[in-house]
Amino acid sequence: MISPDISIENEGWQKFDIETIVSTCLSSLEAEAPDGMRPGEVVLLFTDNDAVHELNREWRGKDKPTNVLSFPAEDFPVPEGEAAPLGDIALALETCLSEADEKDISPEAHLSHLILHGILHLLGYDHISDSDAAEMEDLERRLLARIGIADPYGSAADGESDA
């Protein structure tokens, strides 16, 4: 079971039921049980473009904000009985809202997609090669369908995710 540690750094996120959205995403992951699924803690930071821009510049060398960033945890010893951390995810409010508006979808649907996308990166999925991207996108479609969210890749490609 993946357990979330939610941190809301920007008050703009407070208009959303973040805990329910995260819980719904985790339930979908548990039901699907994708390859690489394992118990652990994921830290979710709900912040703004400025903070994500800084993280993106510092850790990825990209001097721009993005919608979601994922930082897989390094392997290190964990006390017996405790789940290993999976990693951290940072989400940018302004980018999430503007992308949802551009796609004409609800911010909650787009946020669910970004959360799942970020967690899949923590579980070892990536979209560097075309075949890896196809596998990850197919899994995202199935996870989102489980929670009643339409295919984000169906009519228009999702914006660049730098997770």
C-alpha positions in Angstrom: 0.0 0.0 0.0 1.3 3.4 -0.9 0.8 6.0 1.9 0.8 9.7 1.0 2.4 12.5 2.9 0.6 15.6 1.6 2.1 19.1 2.0 0.1 22.1 0.7 2.5 25.0 0.3 0.3 27.2 -1.9 -3.2 28.2 -0.5 -4.6 28.1 -4.1 -4.7 24.3 -3.8 -7.1 24.5 -0.8 -10.1 25.0 -3.1 -9.6 21.3 -4.2 -10.3 18.2 -2.0 -6.6 17.1 -2.3 -6.9 14.3 0.1 -9.8 12.7 -1.7 -8.1 13.1 -5.1 -4.9 11.5 -3.9 -6.8 8.7 -2.2 -8.8 8.0 -5.3 -5.6 7.9 -7.4 -4.0 5.5 -4.9 -7.0 3.2 -5.0 -6.8 3.1 -8.7 -3.2 2.1 -8.6 -3.8 -0.6 -6.0 -6.7 -2.0 -8.1 -4.6 -2.1 -11.2 -1.4 -3.3 -9.5 1.0 -2.3 -12.3 4.4 -3.8 -12.6 6.8 -2.3 -10.0 3.9 -1.6 -7.6 5.2 -1.8 -4.0 4.4 -0.4 -0.6 6.0 2.8 0.4 5.5 6.5 1.2 5.2 9.2 -1.4 5.5 12.9 -0.5 3.3 15.1 -2.5 4.1 18.8 -2.5 1.3 21.0 -3.8 3.1 24.3 -4.6 3.4 26.9 -7.3 5.2 27.7 -10.5 8.0 29.6 -8.8 8.9 26.6 -6.5 8.6 24.0 -9.3 10.7 26.3 -11.6 13.4 26.4 -9.0 13.4 22.6 -8.5 13.4 22.1 -12.2 16.4 24.4 -12.7 18.3 23.0 -9.7 17.7 19.2 -10.3 17.1 18.9 -14.0 18.9 21.9 -15.5 15.7 23.2 -17.1 15.1 26.9 -16.4 11.3 26.8 -16.6 8.3 25.8 -14.5 6.5 22.6 -15.4 3.3 20.8 -14.3 4.8 17.9 -12.2 8.2 16.7 -11.1 9.1 13.4 -9.6 12.1 12.6 -7.5 12.5 8.8 -6.8 13.9 7.9 -3.4 17.4 6.5 -3.3 17.8 3.0 -2.0 18.8 3.0 1.6 18.3 0.8 4.6 14.8 1.1 6.3 14.0 -0.1 9.8 12.2 -3.4 9.9 8.4 -2.9 9.7 8.6 0.4 7.9 7.9 0.9 4.2 10.7 2.3 2.1 10.0 5.8 0.8 9.1 5.9 -2.9 10.0 9.5 -3.5 8.7 13.0 -3.8 6.4 14.7 -6.2 6.0 18.5 -6.7 3.0 19.9 -8.5 2.7 23.5 -9.8 -0.7 25.1 -9.3 -0.7 27.7 -12.1 0.6 25.2 -14.7 -2.0 22.6 -13.7 -4.8 25.1 -13.9 -3.7 26.6 -17.2 -3.2 23.2 -18.8 -6.7 22.0 -17.6 -8.2 25.2 -19.1 -6.4 24.7 -22.4 -7.6 21.1 -22.6 -11.1 22.1 -21.5 -11.1 19.5 -18.7 -11.6 19.9 -15.0 -8.6 20.8 -12.8 -9.4 17.8 -10.7 -9.2 15.5 -13.7 -5.9 17.0 -14.8 -4.5 16.9 -11.3 -5.4 13.2 -11.0 -3.6 12.5 -14.2 -0.5 14.4 -13.0 -0.5 12.6 -9.6 -0.7 9.2 -11.3 1.9 10.2 -13.8 4.3 11.3 -11.1 3.7 8.2 -9.0 4.3 6.0 -12.0 7.7 7.6 -12.4 8.5 6.7 -8.8 7.6 3.1 -9.6 10.1 3.1 -12.5 8.0 4.0 -15.5 9.3 6.6 -18.0 8.5 8.1 -21.4 12.0 8.6 -22.9 11.6 6.1 -25.7 8.5 5.7 -27.8 7.8 2.2 -26.5 8.2 3.3 -22.9 6.0 6.3 -23.5 3.3 4.0 -25.1 3.4 1.6 -22.2 3.2 4.5 -19.6 0.4 6.2 -21.5 -1.6 3.0 -21.8 -1.3 2.4 -18.1 -2.3 6.0 -17.3 -5.4 5.6 -19.5 -6.4 2.4 -17.6 -5.8 4.0 -14.2 -7.8 7.1 -15.1 -10.6 5.1 -16.6 -10.9 3.3 -13.3 -11.8 6.6 -11.7 -14.0 7.8 -14.5 -11.6 10.2 -16.2 -11.4 10.3 -20.0 -8.3 9.4 -22.0 -6.0 12.4 -21.7 -4.2 11.4 -24.8 -7.3 10.8 -26.9 -7.9 14.0 -28.8 -5.0 16.2 -27.8 -1.6 15.2 -26.4 -1.0 16.0 -22.8 1.4 18.8 -22.3 5.0 18.0 -21.6 5.3 16.4 -18.2 8.8 16.7 -16.7 8.1 14.3 -13.9 
